[in-house]
Amino acid sequence: MVRVLGSTAMILLISALLLLTIDSRIYSSRGWGREKKYALVLGWTYSVISLAILIGLVIYV
């Protein structure tokens, strides 16, 4: 179970970084404000969830 949570946290963190860097730039250059906002919100949400999982693993394992 620890490996699954660790892998999930890493996948979420990588997805968050991609959403915050690449997708938000693409949406902003095309003038898609609503999509940029959703990408930013989803990216920060993934970051928070990933960090919560990692902190939980450090505390409980």
Backbone bond lengths (Angstrom), bond angles and torsions (degrees), N, CA, C in turn:
res aa  C-N    CA-C-N  psi(-1)  N-CA   C-N-CA  omega(-1)  CA-C   N-CA-C  phi
1 M - - - 1.449 - - 1.531 111.06 -
2 V 1.327 115.81 -32.97 1.456 119.70 180.00 1.520 110.43 -65.03
3 R 1.324 116.40 -40.35 1.463 119.81 179.37 1.532 111.04 -64.70
4 V 1.321 116.46 -39.51 1.465 120.09 -179.86 1.528 110.17 -64.47
5 L 1.322 116.86 -44.60 1.465 119.68 179.52 1.526 111.26 -66.97
6 G 1.321 117.43 -39.06 1.460 120.18 177.33 1.519 111.86 -63.47
7 S 1.320 115.89 -42.99 1.466 120.22 178.34 1.525 111.03 -65.72
8 T 1.310 116.28 -40.92 1.461 120.45 178.60 1.522 110.83 -62.37
9 A 1.322 116.33 -42.12 1.463 120.09 179.70 1.525 110.83 -63.73
10 M 1.314 117.36 -41.94 1.468 120.51 179.91 1.532 111.30 -66.80
11 I 1.312 116.98 -42.01 1.466 120.57 178.63 1.527 110.69 -63.19
12 L 1.339 116.29 -42.78 1.465 119.70 177.66 1.520 111.38 -63.97
13 L 1.318 117.30 -39.28 1.461 120.44 -179.88 1.529 111.44 -66.37
14 I 1.308 117.07 -42.73 1.468 120.70 178.19 1.530 110.10 -65.08
15 S 1.325 117.04 -42.22 1.469 120.49 177.78 1.521 111.27 -62.47
16 A 1.329 116.12 -39.80 1.465 120.00 178.83 1.519 111.00 -63.97
17 L 1.322 116.85 -43.65 1.463 119.75 179.34 1.529 111.50 -62.74
18 L 1.327 116.41 -40.73 1.465 119.79 177.92 1.526 111.61 -65.03
19 L 1.323 116.34 -42.57 1.465 119.53 178.93 1.521 111.46 -64.03
20 L 1.334 116.38 -41.84 1.463 119.45 -175.86 1.519 112.85 -74.59
21 T 1.320 118.16 -29.22 1.459 119.17 -176.50 1.525 112.25 -98.79
22 I 1.293 117.18 -59.56 1.467 120.79 -170.70 1.527 112.01 -79.67
23 D 1.329 116.74 -53.12 1.463 119.15 -174.50 1.523 112.29 -64.81
24 S 1.326 116.99 -40.79 1.468 117.80 -179.05 1.523 111.28 -65.95
25 R 1.338 118.09 -34.27 1.474 120.05 176.36 1.527 111.41 -67.42
26 I 1.322 116.35 -41.65 1.467 120.02 179.54 1.528 109.82 -61.70
27 Y 1.332 116.04 -46.82 1.463 119.69 -178.26 1.518 111.56 -66.45
28 S 1.328 117.00 -36.86 1.457 118.18 -179.49 1.523 111.83 -71.29
29 S 1.335 117.84 -35.03 1.467 119.66 179.69 1.529 111.67 -70.79
30 R 1.324 116.79 -27.94 1.465 119.92 178.91 1.519 112.98 -88.89
31 G 1.330 116.25 -6.84 1.453 119.77 178.79 1.513 114.44 82.73
32 W 1.311 117.07 22.56 1.460 121.54 179.84 1.520 108.67 -95.63
33 G 1.317 117.41 86.32 1.458 122.38 -174.82 1.516 113.93 -67.01
34 R 1.332 115.86 -42.28 1.459 119.35 -177.58 1.519 111.34 -66.06
35 E 1.327 117.20 -41.74 1.458 120.91 179.37 1.529 111.33 -66.90
36 K 1.338 115.96 -36.22 1.469 119.96 177.39 1.520 109.99 -63.40
37 K 1.337 116.34 -43.32 1.459 120.37 179.70 1.523 111.04 -62.10
38 Y 1.326 116.81 -43.65 1.464 120.40 179.24 1.525 111.69 -65.80
39 A 1.317 117.51 -37.59 1.464 120.60 177.66 1.522 110.80 -64.86
40 L 1.322 117.09 -40.24 1.459 120.60 178.37 1.528 111.64 -66.43
41 V 1.323 116.63 -44.19 1.463 120.35 179.77 1.521 110.48 -64.20
42 L 1.320 117.00 -44.57 1.456 120.87 179.87 1.531 111.42 -66.49
43 G 1.317 116.97 -38.35 1.457 120.73 178.11 1.518 112.32 -63.69
44 W 1.335 117.03 -44.98 1.467 119.86 178.53 1.517 111.36 -68.72
45 T 1.326 117.10 -34.23 1.461 119.91 176.78 1.520 110.75 -64.49
46 Y 1.326 116.65 -45.22 1.463 120.33 176.90 1.525 111.30 -60.95
47 S 1.321 117.00 -37.98 1.465 120.56 179.23 1.522 111.19 -63.71
48 V 1.318 116.37 -45.16 1.465 120.37 -179.17 1.524 110.86 -65.27
49 I 1.325 117.21 -43.09 1.466 120.38 178.85 1.523 110.62 -63.60
50 S 1.323 116.61 -42.08 1.458 120.89 179.52 1.523 111.39 -63.12
51 L 1.314 117.08 -45.05 1.455 120.11 178.91 1.525 111.64 -65.90
52 A 1.321 117.67 -36.34 1.468 120.71 177.39 1.525 110.99 -64.14
53 I 1.324 117.05 -41.48 1.464 120.67 177.82 1.522 110.50 -64.75
54 L 1.328 117.31 -44.60 1.461 120.55 -179.86 1.530 112.02 -64.24
55 I 1.325 117.46 -41.25 1.465 120.61 177.61 1.524 109.99 -65.68
56 G 1.322 116.52 -40.94 1.465 120.19 176.78 1.516 112.07 -61.45
57 L 1.321 117.13 -39.51 1.463 119.73 177.81 1.522 111.78 -66.66
58 V 1.322 116.78 -39.05 1.464 119.49 179.61 1.529 110.98 -67.38
59 I 1.313 117.11 -39.23 1.463 120.89 -178.25 1.531 111.79 -71.77
60 Y 1.313 117.63 -45.26 1.448 120.83 -171.03 1.513 115.79 -94.60
61 V 1.306 117.41 -7.69 1.485 118.41 -179.54 1.479 110.38 -111.44
